[in-house]
């Protein structure tokens, strides 16, 4: 489908977002990290986690006091191959960047490394962190818990987050194999995106507290915030289409995100106190880096991974299907399409950008004005 939204250049958007973050109290180097993570999402076409979330997930939470602009990182435990980090309710993206830098160095020396972060906040697209490992010719694995929004199989109560379990594997191609997706059928950011676009949420993705299917995007967000609706795990409702598998993956991520660091979990991550007041989210993340050089070598790994991906794409297609993709390929194609154009912004985001510019008293002119 042809893009009709106006584009804003990456350079302009990057400078603007950094300046806004700085106005909100985020140190410049931290602001650059956070901006890069958000815009990387838009470059890959993952608009549910890009500039769409700049204001509501980060700036609004800084204003509300549930996200601290300055990230005070504390290394609680550090061994040759492991790290436990306390982010002290600062920017999850800043803490995660530091974590991956440290783990990659450990894996270069010892072959494997793993770390956990607790008392953190939303860390952007999980694939950014595993992608850091892949750029170093290593395997990256990460997961994070989140505010409760997903019901267990045969349940209707939101108990766990959308909890992605993400892998990036280096290949001998121009792009890595990158599996970065929620363990629910749909995630909150996608529903927020549908609402902005005035579109319904697809059927069999969200369940009401009465067990009914929900598709009205605005109503879904309203009911989810009050705990009266829940997302469904991969596979959908019940066990007939293996919803229990998605439920199991979601639970694994919840346990690893909390238990390895001894952090809070499930309903404790709601961002709302028992008295109904805003409170810190205190999320947990886990990260693992594996260095193929300590097995049969990085080049052998990349060649085999590439051959597997090419064989999958060359396999027999279903009737009517144009092509077969491997994980991360569509995002790479989006990047090729957008790298010289910039980020497309719809009317809702245009209004937010203008509002933020005026609020922060910044001297910017956008191409859509």
C-alpha positions as CSV (number, residue, x, y, z in Angstrom):
1,X,0.0,0.0,0.0
2,X,1.4,3.4,-1.0
3,X,2.5,5.6,1.8
4,X,0.3,8.8,2.0
5,X,1.7,10.2,5.3
6,X,4.3,12.9,5.1
7,X,7.9,12.0,6.0
8,X,10.2,13.7,8.5
9,X,13.9,13.2,7.9
10,X,15.7,11.0,10.3
11,X,18.2,13.7,11.1
12,X,15.5,16.3,11.9
13,X,13.5,13.8,14.0
14,X,16.7,12.6,15.9
15,X,17.7,16.2,16.8
16,X,14.2,17.1,17.8
17,X,13.6,14.1,20.0
18,X,17.0,14.5,21.7
19,X,16.2,18.1,22.5
20,X,12.8,17.2,23.9
21,X,14.3,14.5,26.1
22,X,16.9,17.0,27.3
23,X,14.1,19.5,28.1
24,X,12.5,16.8,30.2
25,X,15.7,16.3,32.2
26,X,17.3,13.4,30.3
27,X,21.1,13.8,30.0
28,X,22.2,14.3,26.4
29,X,24.1,11.0,26.0
30,X,21.2,9.1,27.5
31,X,18.8,11.1,25.3
32,X,20.7,10.0,22.2
33,X,20.5,6.3,23.2
34,X,16.8,6.5,23.8
35,X,16.1,8.4,20.6
36,X,18.2,5.9,18.6
37,X,16.2,3.0,20.0
38,X,12.8,4.6,19.2
39,X,13.8,5.6,15.7
40,X,15.4,2.2,15.0
41,X,11.9,0.8,15.6
42,X,10.4,3.2,13.0
43,X,13.2,2.4,10.5
44,X,12.2,-1.3,10.8
45,X,8.5,-0.4,10.3
46,X,7.6,-1.4,13.9
47,X,5.6,1.8,14.4
48,X,3.9,0.5,17.6
49,X,7.2,1.1,19.4
50,X,8.6,4.2,17.6
51,X,7.8,7.9,17.7
52,X,4.2,6.8,18.3
53,X,5.3,6.0,21.9
54,X,7.7,9.0,22.4
55,X,5.1,11.1,24.3
56,X,2.8,8.6,26.0
57,X,5.3,6.0,27.2
58,X,8.3,8.1,28.1
59,X,7.5,11.9,28.3
60,X,4.1,11.5,30.0
61,X,5.6,9.1,32.5
62,X,8.5,11.4,33.3
63,X,5.9,14.1,34.0
64,X,3.8,11.8,36.1
65,X,6.8,10.7,38.1
66,X,6.7,7.0,37.2
67,X,9.9,7.3,35.2
68,X,13.0,9.1,36.3
69,X,14.8,11.1,33.5
70,X,18.3,10.5,35.1
71,X,19.3,6.8,35.2
72,X,21.3,5.9,38.2
73,X,22.7,2.4,37.3
74,X,23.9,0.2,40.2
75,X,25.7,-3.0,39.6
76,X,24.4,-5.2,42.4
77,X,26.4,-8.3,41.4
78,X,29.2,-8.8,38.9
79,X,30.9,-12.1,38.1
80,X,33.1,-13.1,35.0
81,X,29.9,-14.2,33.2
82,X,26.9,-12.6,34.9
83,X,25.6,-9.2,35.9
84,X,22.7,-8.1,38.1
85,X,21.8,-4.4,37.7
86,X,19.4,-2.1,39.5
87,X,18.1,0.7,37.1
88,X,16.5,2.6,40.0
89,X,13.4,3.4,37.9
90,X,15.4,5.3,35.3
91,X,15.3,4.9,31.5
92,X,15.2,1.2,30.7
93,X,16.9,1.9,27.4
94,X,19.9,3.5,29.0
95,X,20.3,0.6,31.5
96,X,19.9,-2.0,28.8
97,X,22.5,-0.3,26.6
98,X,25.0,-0.4,29.4
99,X,24.1,-4.0,30.1
100,X,24.6,-5.2,26.6
101,X,28.0,-3.4,26.3
102,X,29.2,-5.2,29.4
103,X,27.8,-8.6,28.4
104,X,29.3,-8.5,24.9
105,X,32.8,-7.8,26.5
106,X,32.3,-10.8,28.9
107,X,31.2,-13.1,26.0
108,X,34.3,-12.1,24.0
109,X,36.4,-13.4,26.8
110,X,34.4,-16.3,28.2
111,X,32.1,-17.4,25.4
112,X,28.8,-16.7,27.2
113,X,27.3,-14.0,29.5
114,X,24.0,-13.3,31.1
115,X,22.5,-10.4,32.9
116,X,19.3,-9.2,34.6
117,X,18.0,-5.7,35.3
118,X,15.3,-4.9,38.0
119,X,13.6,-1.7,39.0
120,X,13.6,-0.7,35.3
121,X,11.1,0.8,32.8
122,X,10.1,0.2,29.2
123,X,13.2,-0.7,27.2
124,X,11.9,-0.2,23.6
125,X,12.1,-2.9,21.0
126,X,13.7,-6.0,22.4
127,X,15.4,-6.6,19.0
128,X,17.6,-3.5,19.5
129,X,19.5,-5.3,22.4
130,X,19.9,-8.6,20.7
131,X,20.9,-6.8,17.6
132,X,23.8,-5.3,19.4
133,X,25.1,-8.8,20.0
134,X,24.6,-9.8,16.3
135,X,26.6,-6.8,15.2
136,X,29.4,-8.2,17.3
137,X,28.9,-11.6,15.5
138,X,27.2,-13.1,18.6
139,X,23.8,-14.5,19.4
140,X,21.6,-12.2,21.5
141,X,18.6,-13.3,23.6
142,X,16.4,-11.1,25.8
143,X,13.0,-10.9,27.4
144,X,11.1,-8.5,29.6
145,X,8.0,-8.5,31.7
146,X,5.6,-5.6,31.5
147,X,2.4,-4.2,33.1
148,X,-0.2,-7.0,33.3
149,X,-2.4,-7.2,30.2
150,X,-2.4,-10.9,29.1
151,X,-4.8,-13.5,30.5
152,X,-3.7,-17.1,31.1
153,X,-5.3,-19.8,29.0
154,X,-8.9,-20.4,30.1
155,X,-8.8,-17.1,32.1
156,X,-10.0,-13.5,31.5
157,X,-8.0,-11.6,34.0
158,X,-4.9,-9.6,32.9
159,X,-2.0,-11.3,34.8
160,X,1.2,-11.0,32.8
161,X,2.7,-8.6,30.3
162,X,3.1,-9.0,26.5
163,X,6.5,-10.4,27.4
164,X,8.6,-10.8,24.3
165,X,11.1,-13.6,24.0
166,X,13.6,-12.3,21.4
167,X,16.5,-13.8,19.5
168,X,18.9,-12.3,17.0
169,X,21.2,-14.6,15.2
170,X,24.0,-13.3,12.9
171,X,24.0,-14.7,9.3
172,X,26.2,-14.2,6.3
173,X,23.5,-12.1,4.7
174,X,23.0,-8.3,4.8
175,X,20.7,-8.7,7.8
176,X,20.5,-11.1,10.8
177,X,17.7,-13.6,11.7
178,X,15.8,-11.5,14.1
179,X,12.7,-12.9,16.0
180,X,11.3,-10.0,18.0
181,X,7.7,-10.4,18.9
182,X,5.3,-10.4,21.9
183,X,4.1,-13.7,23.4
184,X,0.6,-12.4,23.0
185,X,-1.2,-12.2,19.7
186,X,-1.2,-8.5,19.8
187,X,0.5,-5.9,22.0
188,X,-0.7,-2.7,23.6
189,X,1.3,-0.5,21.3
190,X,-0.4,-2.0,18.2
191,X,-3.9,-1.3,19.7
192,X,-2.8,2.3,20.5
193,X,-1.7,2.5,16.8
194,X,-5.1,1.2,15.6
195,X,-6.9,3.7,17.8
196,X,-4.8,6.6,16.3
197,X,-5.7,5.3,12.8
198,X,-9.4,5.0,13.7
199,X,-9.2,1.2,13.0
200,X,-10.7,-1.8,14.8
201,X,-8.5,-4.4,16.5
202,X,-8.6,-7.8,14.7
203,X,-11.0,-10.4,16.2
204,X,-9.8,-13.0,18.7
205,X,-7.0,-10.9,20.1
206,X,-8.7,-9.4,23.1
207,X,-11.2,-10.9,25.6
208,X,-13.5,-9.0,27.9
209,X,-14.0,-10.0,31.6
210,X,-17.2,-11.8,30.5
211,X,-15.3,-13.9,27.9
212,X,-16.5,-11.9,24.9
213,X,-14.4,-11.0,21.9
214,X,-13.5,-7.3,21.6
215,X,-12.6,-5.3,18.5
216,X,-13.3,-1.6,19.3
217,X,-9.7,-0.3,19.8
218,X,-10.7,2.8,21.9
219,X,-12.9,0.7,24.1
220,X,-10.3,-2.0,24.5
221,X,-7.7,0.5,25.8
222,X,-10.3,1.9,28.2
223,X,-11.3,-1.5,29.6
224,X,-7.7,-2.7,29.8
225,X,-6.7,0.3,31.8
226,X,-9.4,-0.5,34.3
227,X,-8.5,-4.3,34.3
228,X,-11.8,-5.3,32.7
229,X,-10.2,-6.7,29.4
230,X,-7.2,-8.8,28.6
231,X,-5.0,-9.6,25.6
232,X,-4.8,-13.3,24.6
233,X,-1.6,-15.3,24.4
234,X,-0.3,-16.7,21.1
235,X,-2.8,-19.3,19.9
236,X,-5.8,-17.5,21.1
237,X,-8.5,-18.4,23.6
238,X,-8.8,-21.9,25.1
239,X,-6.6,-24.8,24.1
240,X,-8.0,-25.8,20.7
241,X,-5.5,-23.7,18.8
242,X,-2.7,-24.2,21.3
243,X,-3.1,-21.0,23.2
244,X,-1.5,-22.8,26.1
245,X,1.8,-22.6,24.2
246,X,1.7,-18.9,24.1
247,X,0.6,-18.8,27.7
248,X,3.6,-21.0,28.6
249,X,6.1,-18.7,26.8
250,X,4.6,-15.7,28.5
251,X,5.0,-17.3,31.9
252,X,8.7,-18.3,31.1
253,X,9.5,-14.7,30.3
254,X,7.7,-13.5,33.4
255,X,9.6,-15.9,35.6
256,X,13.1,-15.2,34.1
257,X,12.5,-11.4,34.1
258,X,11.6,-11.4,37.8
259,X,13.2,-14.4,39.5
260,X,16.8,-14.1,38.2
261,X,17.0,-10.7,39.8
262,X,14.5,-11.2,42.6
263,X,12.3,-8.4,41.3
264,X,8.6,-7.8,41.4
265,X,6.2,-9.5,39.0
266,X,2.6,-9.6,37.5
267,X,0.2,-7.3,39.3
268,X,3.0,-5.5,41.1
269,X,4.1,-4.1,37.7
270,X,0.8,-2.2,37.0
271,X,2.1,1.2,37.6
272,X,-0.8,1.9,40.0
273,X,-0.7,1.5,43.8
274,X,-3.4,-0.2,45.9
275,X,-4.7,3.2,46.6
276,X,-5.1,3.9,42.9
277,X,-2.2,6.3,42.6
278,X,0.6,6.2,40.0
279,X,3.7,4.4,41.1
280,X,7.0,3.1,39.6
281,X,6.6,0.2,37.2
282,X,9.8,-1.6,38.4
283,X,10.1,-3.9,35.3
284,X,12.6,-6.7,34.9
285,X,14.6,-7.7,31.8
286,X,17.0,-10.5,31.1
287,X,19.8,-10.8,28.5
288,X,22.0,-13.6,27.3
289,X,24.9,-13.3,24.8
290,X,26.5,-16.4,23.2
291,X,29.7,-16.2,21.3
292,X,29.8,-18.7,18.4
293,X,33.6,-18.4,18.2
294,X,33.7,-20.6,21.3
295,X,31.8,-23.3,19.4
296,X,32.6,-24.0,15.8
297,X,33.4,-20.4,14.9
298,X,31.5,-17.3,14.1
299,X,31.9,-17.7,10.3
300,X,30.7,-21.3,10.4
301,X,27.7,-20.2,12.4
302,X,26.8,-17.3,10.1
303,X,27.2,-19.4,7.0
304,X,24.9,-22.2,8.3
305,X,22.4,-19.7,9.6
306,X,22.3,-18.0,6.2
307,X,21.9,-21.3,4.4
308,X,19.0,-22.2,6.6
309,X,17.3,-18.9,5.9
310,X,17.8,-19.1,2.2
311,X,16.5,-22.6,2.0
312,X,13.4,-21.6,3.9
313,X,12.7,-18.7,1.6
314,X,13.3,-20.9,-1.5
315,X,10.9,-23.6,-0.3
316,X,7.5,-24.3,-2.0
317,X,5.0,-21.5,-1.5
318,X,1.4,-21.8,-0.6
319,X,-1.1,-21.1,-3.5
320,X,-1.5,-17.3,-3.8
321,X,1.5,-16.5,-1.6
322,X,4.0,-14.1,-3.2
323,X,7.0,-15.1,-1.2
324,X,8.3,-16.7,2.0
325,X,10.1,-14.5,4.5
326,X,12.5,-15.3,7.4
327,X,12.4,-13.4,10.7
328,X,13.8,-9.9,10.4
329,X,13.6,-9.8,6.6
330,X,10.5,-7.6,6.4
331,X,12.1,-5.2,8.9
332,X,15.2,-5.1,6.7
333,X,13.2,-4.3,3.6
334,X,11.4,-1.6,5.5
335,X,14.7,-0.1,6.4
336,X,15.8,-0.1,2.8
337,X,12.6,1.7,1.8
338,X,12.8,4.3,4.6
339,X,16.5,4.9,5.1
340,X,16.6,7.8,2.7
341,X,13.0,9.0,3.1
342,X,12.6,9.4,6.9
343,X,9.9,8.5,9.3
344,X,6.2,8.8,8.1
345,X,4.0,10.6,10.6
346,X,0.2,10.6,10.7
347,X,-2.0,13.5,11.9
348,X,-2.1,12.4,15.5
349,X,1.7,12.3,15.8
350,X,2.0,15.6,13.8
351,X,-0.1,17.3,16.5
352,X,2.0,15.8,19.3
353,X,5.3,16.9,17.7
354,X,4.0,20.5,17.3
355,X,2.6,20.5,20.9
356,X,6.0,19.2,22.2
357,X,7.9,21.8,20.2
358,X,5.8,24.6,21.5
359,X,5.8,23.3,25.1
360,X,9.6,22.9,25.1
361,X,10.1,26.3,23.3
362,X,12.2,24.7,20.5
363,X,13.0,26.2,17.2
364,X,11.9,23.6,14.7
365,X,9.9,23.6,11.5
366,X,8.4,20.3,10.3
367,X,7.8,19.6,6.6
368,X,4.1,18.9,7.2
369,X,3.4,22.4,8.4
